[in-house]
Amino acid sequence: MAAQPDFTPPSTDAGDGLAGLPLPGTALDVAAHADSCLAMIAPTLGPLRVALGVSVFCAALSPTLGNARDPALGALQQQEMLAGLAHGIVLTAARRPPIWIKQHGFVKMWPVRKHPGHGRQLQGIYNTALMAGIAHARRLEQAAARDLIAFLLGRMDEPARRQHGSSAAWKPRQWEAHHRACADILQQEISCRVAADPAGTAPARRPSDCLAAA
């Protein structure tokens, strides 16, 4: 059985745990940031793809999103990018290696059935963003990774926090649910930042501010 994360379950009082994630304010900016993360690990991208079993991916995310002319397709592209990015960040912050990520179903192995004719593209966007998230989280210090997970748990309501607070006695399916719940919160935080300022012109603010106001 895969080893569990080797850090102590954090408290949920971590302030703004996204401080270590300098993601800009528009979807295209977030994609460009993800591309820069991929560029940093270019020499190891091949081995990472092999470890994850990724066969369908995009060379870069920002041109793909920037050229979206179909609003429905553009929304799905953004959704898959943010989902992949959030999963990659959370899983790596939780010290999950690529082989664990693959074995537990966090890599999209089949085309996404959400838009006719674009399933493989959406699959590629997700998997590319997943690798970018892994690259990003590898830059986090251990304390920053703990703070991030604590922050995401702190954004959950009390029942969800009780359900998804980590435990050394958990089985793999419980850990999977924990990671997915944390990634969902992170995706909401980033999406909230993008939706609050789609043109990228408003003063910077914490993404948690707009969730708190919702």
Residue pairs with C-beta under 8 A, 6 or more apart in sequence:
1 172
2 100
2 103
2 172
4 168
4 170
4 175
5 94
5 95
5 96
5 166
6 95
7 95
7 142
7 145
7 146
8 146
9 165
9 166
9 167
10 146
10 147
10 149
10 150
10 153
11 150
12 150
12 153
12 154
12 161
12 165
13 150
13 154
14 146
14 147
14 148
14 150
14 151
14 154
15 147
15 151
16 151
16 206
16 208
17 147
17 148
17 149
17 150
17 151
17 152
17 154
18 148
18 151
18 186
18 189
18 206
18 207
18 208
19 147
20 140
20 141
20 144
20 147
20 148
21 89
21 136
21 148
22 33
23 29
23 30
23 33
23 190
23 193
24 30
24 32
24 33
24 200
25 193
25 194
25 196
25 197
25 200
25 202
25 204
26 194
26 197
26 198
26 199
26 200
27 65
27 78
27 81
27 194
27 198
28 62
28 65
28 66
29 200
30 81
30 82
30 85
30 190
30 194
31 61
31 62
31 64
31 65
31 66
31 81
32 61
32 62
34 61
34 62
34 81
34 85
34 128
34 129
34 132
34 133
34 136
35 60
35 61
35 62
35 132
37 132
37 133
37 135
37 136
38 45
38 60
38 128
38 131
38 132
38 135
40 135
41 48
41 131
41 135
41 138
45 131
48 54
48 98
48 131
48 134
49 55
49 57
49 131
51 97
51 98
51 99
51 102
52 98
52 101
52 102
52 107
52 127
52 130
52 131
53 102
53 107
53 109
54 107
54 127
54 130
54 131
56 108
56 111
56 120
56 123
56 124
56 127
57 124
57 127
57 128
57 131
58 64
58 121
58 124
58 125
58 128
61 81
61 125
61 128
61 129
61 132
64 77
64 121
64 125
65 74
65 77
65 78
65 81
65 125
68 74
68 77
72 115
73 115
73 118
76 112
76 114
76 115
76 118
76 122
77 121
77 122
77 125
78 194
80 112
80 122
80 123
80 125
80 126
80 129
81 125
81 126
81 128
81 129
82 129
82 187
82 190
82 191
83 126
83 129
83 183
83 187
84 125
84 126
84 127
84 128
84 129
84 130
84 131
84 132
84 133
85 129
85 130
85 132
85 133
85 136
85 187
85 190
86 133
86 183
86 184
86 186
86 187
86 190
87 101
87 106
87 130
87 133
87 179
87 180
87 183
88 101
88 129
88 130
88 131
88 132
88 133
88 134
88 135
88 136
88 137
89 133
89 134
89 136
89 137
89 148
89 183
89 186
90 133
90 137
90 148
90 149
90 152
90 179
90 182
90 183
90 186
91 100
91 101
91 106
91 133
91 134
91 137
91 179
91 183
92 133
92 134
92 136
92 137
92 138
92 145
93 137
93 140
93 145
93 148
93 149
94 145
94 149
94 179
94 182
95 145
96 179
98 134
101 107
101 130
101 134
104 172
104 175
104 176
105 176
106 130
106 179
107 127
107 130
108 123
108 126
108 127
110 119
110 123
111 119
111 120
111 122
111 123
112 118
112 119
112 122
112 123
112 126
113 119
114 122
115 122
137 145
140 148
149 166
149 182
152 182
152 185
152 186
153 161
153 164
153 165
153 182
154 161
155 185
155 188
155 189
155 208
155 211
156 164
156 181
156 185
160 181
163 177
163 181
164 177
164 178
164 181
164 182
166 175
166 178
167 174
170 178
188 211
189 207
189 208
189 211
190 207
192 207
192 210
192 211
192 214
193 207
193 210
195 210
196 202
196 205
196 207
196 210
